[in-house]
Amino acid sequence: MEYARVREQFGRPIGSFQAVKHRLADLYVAVRAARSAVSYAAWSGRAAVGGLALAQALETARTVAGEAIQLHGGIGVTWEHEVQLYFKRAASDELLFGPVHRLRDRAAEAAGLFDARVGREAVVL
């Protein structure tokens, strides 16, 4: 986030604060994990894995967009900055594809995790 290097608070760029660095690092890891999940889903070609990857991507988009609003301060919710568009897109994607918990439930049912035959055995997606 280039804005974290430019925006100043208390006479320093906010990107120099350890708490902001940790938040940005957590967001980076979440985005990389979502990309990895999508890549694996495309490679495997299984519907259950695709549903889980979609849930991961939607949750990550919502989290990253919300954190971007916070890190950009007041400008993040104005028409002058693009961050508000990402937040709206993340919210509309969740409305389009459904809530994350339902996507995960559907993927679990498709994998047979709730079948009576399975019992206590672990099922690998």
Residue frames as qw, qx, qy, qz and C-alpha x, y, z in Angstrom:
[[0.000, 0.889, 0.457, 0.000, 0.00, 0.00, 0.00],
 [0.446, 0.381, 0.009, 0.810, 1.71, 3.07, -1.27],
 [0.271, -0.782, -0.171, -0.535, -0.63, 5.28, 0.77],
 [0.776, -0.592, -0.153, 0.156, 0.84, 3.95, 4.03],
 [0.672, -0.020, 0.014, 0.740, 4.21, 5.36, 2.96],
 [0.148, 0.484, 0.201, 0.839, 2.75, 8.77, 2.11],
 [0.455, -0.746, -0.304, -0.381, 0.15, 9.40, 4.82],
 [0.324, 0.300, -0.562, 0.700, 1.66, 11.02, 7.91],
 [0.610, -0.695, -0.300, -0.236, 0.51, 10.86, 11.51],
 [0.644, -0.731, 0.060, 0.217, 2.42, 12.35, 14.43],
 [0.028, 0.867, -0.418, -0.270, 5.04, 13.61, 11.99],
 [0.273, -0.325, 0.873, 0.239, 5.86, 10.13, 10.58],
 [0.534, 0.102, -0.604, -0.583, 4.51, 8.03, 7.72],
 [0.791, -0.252, 0.272, -0.486, 1.95, 5.59, 9.11],
 [0.909, 0.260, -0.326, -0.026, 3.77, 2.75, 7.36],
 [0.325, 0.509, -0.643, 0.470, 6.61, 3.17, 9.84],
 [0.561, -0.389, 0.436, -0.587, 4.43, 2.18, 12.81],
 [0.046, -0.200, 0.978, -0.022, 4.79, -1.45, 13.87],
 [0.479, 0.319, 0.682, -0.451, 1.04, -1.97, 14.28],
 [0.586, 0.634, -0.080, -0.498, 0.41, -0.85, 10.70],
 [0.228, 0.506, -0.804, -0.214, 3.22, -3.08, 9.44],
 [0.258, -0.011, 0.942, -0.216, 1.64, -6.06, 11.20],
 [0.575, 0.494, 0.417, -0.501, -1.77, -5.32, 9.72],
 [0.500, 0.662, -0.370, -0.418, -0.29, -5.02, 6.23],
 [0.049, 0.371, -0.926, -0.056, 1.67, -8.25, 6.68],
 [0.433, 0.188, 0.812, -0.344, -1.48, -10.09, 7.79],
 [0.603, 0.615, 0.133, -0.490, -3.33, -8.80, 4.72],
 [0.318, 0.607, -0.661, -0.305, -0.48, -9.88, 2.45],
 [0.145, -0.155, 0.973, -0.092, -0.55, -13.40, 3.90],
 [0.531, 0.387, 0.606, -0.449, -4.34, -13.57, 3.52],
 [0.559, 0.664, -0.173, -0.466, -4.16, -12.54, -0.14],
 [0.199, 0.489, -0.832, -0.170, -1.39, -15.04, -0.89],
 [0.315, 0.025, 0.914, -0.253, -3.37, -17.82, 0.85],
 [0.602, 0.526, 0.353, -0.485, -6.49, -16.99, -1.17],
 [0.463, 0.655, -0.461, -0.378, -4.50, -17.00, -4.43],
 [0.010, -0.327, 0.945, -0.002, -2.99, -20.33, -3.49],
 [0.475, 0.230, 0.759, -0.382, -6.42, -21.78, -2.74],
 [0.615, 0.629, 0.054, -0.473, -7.76, -20.60, -6.09],
 [0.306, 0.594, -0.700, -0.252, -4.76, -22.02, -7.94],
 [0.190, -0.130, 0.962, -0.145, -5.18, -25.37, -6.21],
 [0.572, 0.406, 0.538, -0.467, -8.91, -25.39, -7.00],
 [0.563, 0.659, -0.255, -0.429, -8.20, -24.73, -10.67],
 [0.154, 0.474, -0.862, -0.093, -5.59, -27.49, -10.70],
 [0.296, -0.005, 0.915, -0.275, -7.74, -30.07, -8.92],
 [0.326, -0.070, -0.604, -0.724, -10.94, -29.44, -10.87],
 [0.254, -0.375, -0.878, 0.153, -13.14, -30.64, -8.00],
 [0.212, -0.706, -0.360, -0.572, -16.30, -28.73, -7.13],
 [0.641, -0.691, -0.298, 0.151, -15.83, -28.97, -3.36],
 [0.599, -0.239, 0.014, 0.764, -12.36, -27.45, -3.60],
 [0.163, 0.429, 0.331, 0.824, -13.68, -24.73, -5.89],
 [0.397, -0.773, -0.391, -0.303, -16.36, -23.82, -3.38],
 [0.670, -0.590, -0.158, 0.423, -13.81, -23.59, -0.58],
 [0.485, 0.024, 0.172, 0.857, -11.52, -21.45, -2.73],
 [0.055, -0.631, -0.383, -0.672, -14.41, -19.13, -3.57],
 [0.550, -0.773, -0.316, -0.012, -15.26, -18.82, 0.13],
 [0.661, -0.374, -0.021, 0.650, -11.64, -18.05, 0.97],
 [0.329, 0.263, 0.286, 0.861, -11.41, -15.46, -1.81],
 [0.226, -0.743, -0.397, -0.490, -14.65, -13.74, -0.78],
 [0.629, -0.713, -0.232, 0.207, -13.65, -13.61, 2.87],
 [0.606, -0.194, 0.097, 0.766, -10.22, -12.26, 1.97],
 [0.171, 0.487, 0.350, 0.782, -11.66, -9.61, -0.35],
 [0.387, -0.812, -0.342, -0.272, -14.03, -8.41, 2.36],
 [0.693, -0.586, -0.109, 0.406, -11.27, -8.35, 4.99],
 [0.540, -0.006, 0.192, 0.819, -8.70, -6.61, 2.79],
 [0.039, 0.618, 0.368, 0.693, -11.19, -4.01, 1.57],
 [0.495, -0.813, -0.292, -0.093, -12.32, -3.25, 5.13],
 [0.679, -0.468, 0.008, 0.566, -8.75, -2.92, 6.37],
 [0.420, 0.277, 0.287, 0.816, -7.90, -0.71, 3.38],
 [0.180, -0.811, -0.333, -0.446, -10.73, 1.63, 4.36],
 [0.632, -0.743, -0.125, 0.182, -9.30, 1.80, 7.89],
 [0.681, -0.236, 0.160, 0.675, -5.71, 2.30, 6.77],
 [0.289, 0.442, 0.333, 0.781, -6.68, 5.03, 4.33],
 [0.059, -0.285, -0.419, 0.860, -8.52, 6.94, 7.03],
 [0.357, 0.581, 0.380, -0.625, -11.26, 9.32, 5.99],
 [0.296, 0.506, -0.469, -0.660, -10.29, 9.39, 2.33],
 [0.086, -0.070, 0.982, 0.155, -11.07, 5.69, 2.00],
 [0.230, 0.523, 0.799, -0.186, -14.82, 6.27, 2.03],
 [0.215, 0.693, 0.028, -0.688, -14.91, 9.28, -0.29],
 [0.761, 0.608, 0.219, -0.056, -15.42, 9.44, -4.03],
 [0.177, 0.890, -0.408, -0.099, -11.89, 10.77, -4.47],
 [0.166, -0.499, 0.851, 0.013, -10.24, 7.43, -3.77],
 [0.608, 0.150, -0.663, -0.411, -10.68, 3.99, -5.35],
 [0.032, 0.118, -0.918, 0.377, -10.75, 2.06, -2.07],
 [0.523, 0.172, 0.435, -0.712, -14.49, 2.55, -1.67],
 [0.700, 0.336, -0.386, -0.499, -15.01, 0.78, -5.01],
 [0.397, 0.236, -0.882, 0.096, -13.15, -2.32, -3.78],
 [0.203, 0.022, 0.751, -0.628, -15.20, -2.36, -0.60],
 [0.649, 0.283, 0.121, -0.696, -18.45, -2.12, -2.57],
 [0.633, 0.347, -0.622, -0.303, -17.30, -4.83, -4.97],
 [0.166, 0.161, -0.925, 0.301, -16.39, -7.17, -2.10],
 [0.395, 0.152, 0.591, -0.687, -19.81, -6.64, -0.52],
 [0.695, 0.364, -0.112, -0.610, -21.65, -7.17, -3.81],
 [0.463, 0.330, -0.813, -0.126, -19.63, -10.32, -4.59],
 [0.069, -0.019, 0.896, -0.437, -20.71, -11.82, -1.30],
 [0.562, 0.311, 0.337, -0.689, -24.32, -11.00, -2.14],
 [0.618, 0.440, -0.448, -0.472, -23.89, -12.53, -5.60],
 [0.498, 0.260, -0.827, 0.007, -22.20, -15.78, -4.57],
 [0.753, -0.503, -0.385, -0.180, -23.76, -16.15, -1.15],
 [0.446, -0.810, 0.324, -0.200, -22.45, -15.94, 2.39],
 [0.251, 0.574, -0.774, 0.091, -19.10, -17.54, 3.09],
 [0.421, -0.200, 0.800, -0.377, -20.46, -19.94, 5.70],
 [0.816, 0.330, 0.286, -0.379, -23.00, -21.32, 3.21],
 [0.601, 0.640, -0.464, -0.123, -20.33, -21.83, 0.56],
 [0.004, 0.463, -0.853, 0.239, -18.26, -23.78, 3.06],
 [0.642, 0.025, 0.623, -0.447, -21.30, -25.84, 4.10],
 [0.805, 0.496, -0.028, -0.324, -22.03, -26.68, 0.46],
 [0.418, 0.616, -0.667, 0.024, -18.42, -27.70, -0.14],
 [0.275, -0.310, 0.837, -0.357, -18.49, -29.92, 2.95],
 [0.768, 0.224, 0.429, -0.419, -21.70, -31.59, 1.77],
 [0.711, 0.605, -0.287, -0.214, -20.25, -32.10, -1.72],
 [0.233, 0.545, -0.788, 0.165, -17.19, -33.75, -0.18],
 [0.768, -0.231, -0.573, -0.168, -19.41, -36.01, 1.92],
 [0.169, 0.330, -0.637, 0.676, -18.18, -34.77, 5.27],
 [0.474, -0.143, 0.412, -0.765, -21.64, -35.07, 6.81],
 [0.721, 0.039, -0.579, -0.379, -22.55, -38.49, 5.42],
 [0.800, -0.441, 0.257, -0.316, -23.56, -41.13, 7.95],
 [0.961, 0.194, -0.127, 0.148, -21.26, -43.61, 6.20],
 [0.406, 0.670, -0.393, 0.482, -18.17, -41.55, 6.93],
 [0.749, -0.536, -0.342, 0.187, -18.49, -41.60, 10.71],
 [0.407, -0.868, 0.116, 0.261, -15.41, -40.24, 12.45],
 [0.756, 0.072, 0.318, 0.568, -12.98, -40.84, 9.61],
 [0.071, -0.672, 0.138, 0.724, -11.15, -37.85, 8.20],
 [0.648, 0.602, 0.432, 0.174, -12.06, -36.97, 4.63],
 [0.363, -0.392, 0.266, 0.802, -9.44, -35.18, 2.59],
 [0.484, 0.784, 0.191, -0.339, -10.75, -32.67, 0.10]]
